[in-house]
Amino acid sequence: MSIDHLKKQAKNLHKLLPEFVQKHGLGTLKLSDCQELIAQINGYGSWHSAVNQGTRPRFAQVVLTDFYEVYFEKSSSQDVTASGNVRRGSNTFAMLYPRDYDQLELATDELDEILDAPDWPDSPDTKPSAQACRSRVARCEKLIAKYPGLIDGYAHWAIGMSHQGQHRETAECLQPIFDQLITMFSGSSDVRLPYSSLENRPIHRLAHSLVFANYKLATVEGAAKAKSVATTMLKLWPNDNIGFRYLLDGLDTPDLA
């Protein structure tokens, strides 16, 4: 084990330990909790992923606060409830802003080139070829390695992974990122995450991919996780531009394998 690797582990532990202590304390710890921490220190999304993957994790552990900050703004709002009623009130609008706009623009330009690949079908009703999926996954992984904070990179990587049936790994990679994002926006029950903010849209897309990946696991646990993510997003943005309300249909009764 190299000194550089040990330094990286120490850096990851420094970032992960405060949240771990806040969640579990320093009393009698469960072995499973310690296993999860060890896996995350080494860059895996979970202990399950570390044990079953048997190789290096696809992505290094990313700390999104290194790349983004959140601005909160009090504003009047108009939400549409599930029953179709209009609810007016005062909410705190949250907007995610990159710490380095120039870097994000470069990363987004490179992502656009990937998404415009001629081997990927224009219609969402047309299933992409296996080669097109492999190409998108590989190119997105290369881009994420270059720009670890590119949220949209993970969201579109997940689409290629899901078309290949790799739903479990997709969910395990996206969940820690989603959890970090939700933590960044927590602190007030009236927080809203407006889709109208272009910087917020990648969060909605990543959450959509996470709901889909969990649901496609075709397990009761996967359906519960999918429902939790969709419900969280509906609370953050009841206007629901991306359709989480429709994704909830059937989540109580997944098509179990």
C-alpha positions in Angstrom: 0.0 0.0 0.0 1.5 3.3 -1.1 1.9 6.4 1.0 -0.3 8.3 -1.5 -3.1 5.7 -1.0 -2.8 6.1 2.8 -3.0 9.9 2.4 -6.1 9.6 0.3 -7.8 7.3 2.8 -6.9 9.8 5.6 -8.4 12.6 3.5 -11.6 10.6 2.9 -11.9 9.7 6.6 -11.5 13.4 7.6 -14.4 14.3 5.4 -16.6 11.3 6.3 -16.0 10.9 10.0 -18.0 14.0 11.3 -21.2 12.8 9.6 -20.6 9.2 10.7 -20.2 10.3 14.3 -23.2 12.5 14.2 -25.3 9.6 12.9 -23.9 6.7 15.0 -22.1 8.3 17.9 -18.9 6.9 19.4 -20.5 4.4 21.7 -21.0 0.7 20.8 -20.9 0.5 17.1 -22.3 -2.1 14.8 -19.9 -4.1 12.7 -22.1 -3.3 9.7 -21.8 0.5 10.3 -18.0 0.2 10.5 -17.9 -1.8 7.3 -19.9 0.9 5.5 -17.4 3.5 6.7 -14.4 1.5 5.6 -15.9 0.9 2.2 -16.6 4.7 1.7 -13.1 5.6 2.9 -11.8 3.4 0.0 -14.1 5.1 -2.5 -16.9 2.5 -2.7 -20.6 3.5 -2.5 -21.3 0.7 0.0 -19.9 -2.4 1.7 -22.0 -4.5 -0.7 -20.4 -2.8 -3.7 -16.9 -3.3 -2.3 -17.4 -7.0 -1.5 -19.2 -7.9 -4.7 -17.4 -5.8 -7.2 -14.0 -7.2 -6.5 -12.3 -4.4 -8.4 -11.6 -0.7 -8.0 -14.8 1.4 -7.5 -16.0 3.1 -10.7 -15.8 6.6 -9.1 -13.7 8.1 -6.4 -15.5 9.4 -3.3 -16.7 12.9 -4.3 -17.4 15.7 -1.8 -19.9 18.0 -3.5 -19.3 20.9 -1.2 -15.9 21.1 -2.8 -17.6 22.0 -6.1 -20.9 23.7 -5.1 -22.4 26.1 -2.6 -26.1 26.6 -2.0 -27.9 30.0 -1.9 -31.2 30.3 -0.1 -33.7 33.0 -1.0 -37.1 33.7 0.6 -39.8 34.0 -1.9 -43.6 33.6 -2.4 -44.5 30.4 -4.1 -47.4 28.6 -5.7 -47.4 24.8 -5.5 -49.7 22.3 -7.1 -50.7 19.5 -4.8 -51.3 15.9 -5.8 -55.0 16.5 -5.9 -54.5 19.4 -8.3 -55.2 22.2 -5.8 -53.1 25.4 -5.9 -51.3 26.1 -2.6 -49.8 29.6 -2.1 -47.3 30.6 0.6 -43.8 31.7 1.4 -40.9 29.3 0.8 -37.2 29.3 0.8 -35.9 28.7 -2.7 -32.6 26.9 -2.8 -30.2 27.2 -5.8 -27.1 25.2 -6.3 -24.2 27.2 -7.6 -20.8 26.0 -8.8 -17.7 27.4 -7.2 -16.0 27.4 -10.6 -18.3 28.3 -13.4 -15.6 28.1 -16.1 -14.8 24.5 -15.2 -18.5 23.6 -15.1 -19.0 25.1 -18.6 -16.1 23.1 -20.0 -17.4 19.9 -18.4 -20.9 20.6 -19.7 -19.6 21.2 -23.3 -17.8 17.8 -23.2 -20.9 16.1 -21.9 -22.9 17.6 -24.7 -20.5 16.0 -27.2 -21.1 12.6 -25.5 -24.9 13.1 -25.6 -24.8 14.1 -29.3 -23.1 10.9 -30.3 -24.5 9.6 -33.6 -24.9 6.0 -32.3 -27.4 7.1 -29.6 -31.0 7.2 -30.9 -32.8 10.5 -31.0 -36.2 9.0 -29.8 -36.5 7.9 -26.2 -38.8 5.1 -27.5 -35.9 3.5 -29.4 -33.6 1.3 -27.4 -29.9 2.1 -27.9 -27.5 -0.6 -29.1 -25.3 -2.4 -26.6 -22.2 -0.8 -28.2 -23.8 2.7 -27.8 -24.5 2.0 -24.1 -21.0 0.8 -23.5 -19.6 3.9 -25.3 -21.7 6.3 -23.3 -20.8 4.6 -20.0 -17.1 4.6 -20.8 -17.1 8.2 -22.0 -19.1 9.5 -19.0 -16.8 7.6 -16.6 -13.8 9.3 -18.2 -15.5 12.7 -18.0 -16.4 12.2 -14.3 -12.8 11.2 -13.5 -11.8 14.6 -15.0 -14.7 16.6 -13.4 -15.8 14.6 -10.3 -18.4 17.2 -9.4 -20.4 17.0 -12.6 -23.8 15.9 -11.4 -25.2 15.6 -14.9 -22.3 13.3 -15.8 -23.5 10.7 -13.2 -27.2 11.1 -14.3 -26.4 10.4 -18.0 -23.9 7.6 -17.0 -26.8 6.0 -15.2 -29.0 6.0 -18.3 -26.3 3.9 -20.2 -25.9 1.6 -17.2 -29.7 1.0 -16.8 -30.0 0.1 -20.5 -27.4 -2.6 -19.8 -29.4 -3.9 -16.8 -26.8 -2.8 -14.3 -29.4 -1.4 -11.9 -27.8 -2.3 -8.5 -24.4 -0.7 -9.2 -26.2 2.3 -10.6 -28.2 2.8 -7.5 -25.2 2.2 -5.2 -23.2 4.8 -7.1 -25.9 7.5 -7.2 -27.3 7.1 -3.7 -24.3 8.7 -1.8 -24.4 11.6 -4.3 -28.1 12.1 -3.8 -27.7 11.9 0.0 -25.0 14.6 -0.1 -27.3 16.9 -2.2 -30.2 16.4 0.2 -28.0 17.2 3.2 -26.9 20.4 1.5 -30.5 21.5 1.1 -31.7 20.5 4.5 -32.2 22.7 7.5 -35.7 24.1 6.8 -39.1 22.4 6.1 -40.1 25.1 3.6 -37.1 24.6 1.3 -37.9 24.3 -2.4 -35.6 23.2 -5.2 -36.9 25.0 -8.3 -36.5 23.3 -11.6 -36.5 26.7 -13.2 -32.9 27.1 -11.9 -30.7 25.6 -14.6 -28.1 24.7 -12.0 -30.7 22.6 -10.1 -31.9 20.5 -13.0 -29.0 18.0 -12.9 -30.2 17.1 -9.3 -33.7 16.3 -10.6 -32.2 14.2 -13.4 -29.9 12.3 -11.1 -32.8 11.6 -8.7 -34.9 10.4 -11.6 -32.2 7.9 -12.6 -31.9 6.8 -9.0 -35.6 6.1 -8.7 -35.6 4.1 -11.9 -32.5 2.1 -10.9 -33.9 1.2 -7.5 -37.3 0.3 -9.0 -35.8 -1.9 -11.7 -34.1 -4.0 -9.0 -37.6 -5.6 -8.7 -37.3 -6.0 -5.0 -39.4 -4.7 -2.1 -36.4 -2.9 -0.7 -35.6 -1.3 -4.1 -39.2 -0.2 -4.4 -39.1 1.4 -1.0 -35.9 3.3 -1.8 -37.3 4.4 -5.1 -40.4 5.7 -3.3 -38.3 7.5 -0.7 -36.3 9.4 -3.3 -39.4 10.3 -5.4 -41.2 11.5 -2.3 -38.2 13.6 -1.2 -38.1 15.3 -4.6 -41.8 16.0 -4.5 -41.4 17.7 -1.2 -38.5 19.8 -2.5 -40.4 20.7 -5.7 -44.2 20.0 -5.6 -44.6 21.5 -9.1 -42.8 18.3 -10.3 -41.6 19.3 -13.8 -39.8 15.9 -14.3 -42.7 13.7 -13.3 -41.8 12.1 -9.9 -45.5 12.0 -9.1 -46.1 9.5 -12.0 -43.0 7.5 -11.0 -44.7 6.8 -7.7 -47.5 4.9 -9.4 -46.9 1.3 -8.9 -44.0 1.6 -6.5 -45.9 0.0 -3.8 -46.3 -3.1 -5.9 -43.1 -3.7 -8.0 -43.0 -6.3 -10.6 -40.9 -8.7 -8.5 -38.6 -11.1 -10.3 
